[in-house]
């Protein structure tokens, strides 16, 4: 086995060698280095063909028309373009937006900014398993509601929302639906020809492509979604996203989407088997809690709370295994996960949570090693932890001094 064992695929995926090869073909004087907007010469036109081929691959992955795909620098920019773009373009209709408490910071921080601009935002609570019932969305809609923004797959728990039911509801009420699909695209089937979603954010580095490139799906039929651009300049991407297109990154994202589309079912079945193997091994430990829904989840994410220890201590004890305590974007924070707190976990449970995320290159040997190593580390840390004995005796967990935790 190679070290470290990488089980943080939800944070980012290693680039597939086939994707890296396509990216490399666009670099250097002998590659597709031309500006895709330079239609007056052969080099520009060759680059433009590579961009449009990639657009076709992305559209095929999500069941969209290629002209509905707008290139961005990643899902974060796509989320910004979707939320700011809709709320500013439709300000006369209404300035109310609905989202959830368990969204990624790339949506929640936008909502906070929109509130400062005068928008009203409703933050929906989820069930204890992370699911958001469609009737809860329905109850939040108002005459001035313009947009609902809910993620497809939660990046910390792997919980999958019922987009079909929620989208049917929003469409019947004349409300736009935006979905952050960074964690779901390429892992779960998406068909936007039938799924009632109006905007959908994608990121290449979550499906074995390069960092720094993503896309926003913007529905054109049966109605065209109007957006106010974030960037102005050369009018690229039909005026929705100005700036010279990075041919190498776009072509690589297209290849990543092509591979994901062709291999989705067998690959996700294999990853699901490995995830189940990991959970079955960890569940043999005392006081181990699954965070999220036991069935409505993506194959590659497993979030577990190890009662009686702090997650940071467990990570320190396992330097040969790359895992996370939550979203990579908040890993520098010492606060408990906002996602786990939102689904009802107390600070004790949230601080003891580890996210294992598996992917294309995960092996059975790595999973078996992880089960054994984590089990040994958990038992060793519990013997040292001031949190473990109070838990066993049923004392108030929140009264324990976390600073004293090993």
Secondary structure, 3 states (H helix, E strand, C coil): CCCCEECECCCCCCCCHHHHHHHHCCCCCCCCCCCCCCCCCHHHHHHHHHHHHHHHHHHHHHCCCHHHEEEECCHHHHHHHHHHHHHHHCCCCCCEEEEECCCCHHHHHHHHHHHHCCCEEEEECCCCCCCCCHHHHHHHCCCCEEEEECCCECCCCCEECCHHHHHHHHHHCCCEEEEECCCCECCECCCCCCCCCCEEEEEHHHCCCCCCCEEEEECCCCCCCCCCCCCCCCCCHHHCCCCCCCHHHHHHHHHHHHHHHHHHHHHHHHHHHHHHHHHHHHCCCCCEEECCCCCCECCCEEEEEECCCCHHHHHHHCCCEECECCCHHHCCCCCCCHHHHHCCCCHHHHHCEEEEECCCCCCHHHHHHHHHHHHHHHHHHHHHCHHHHHHHCCCCHHHCCHHHCC
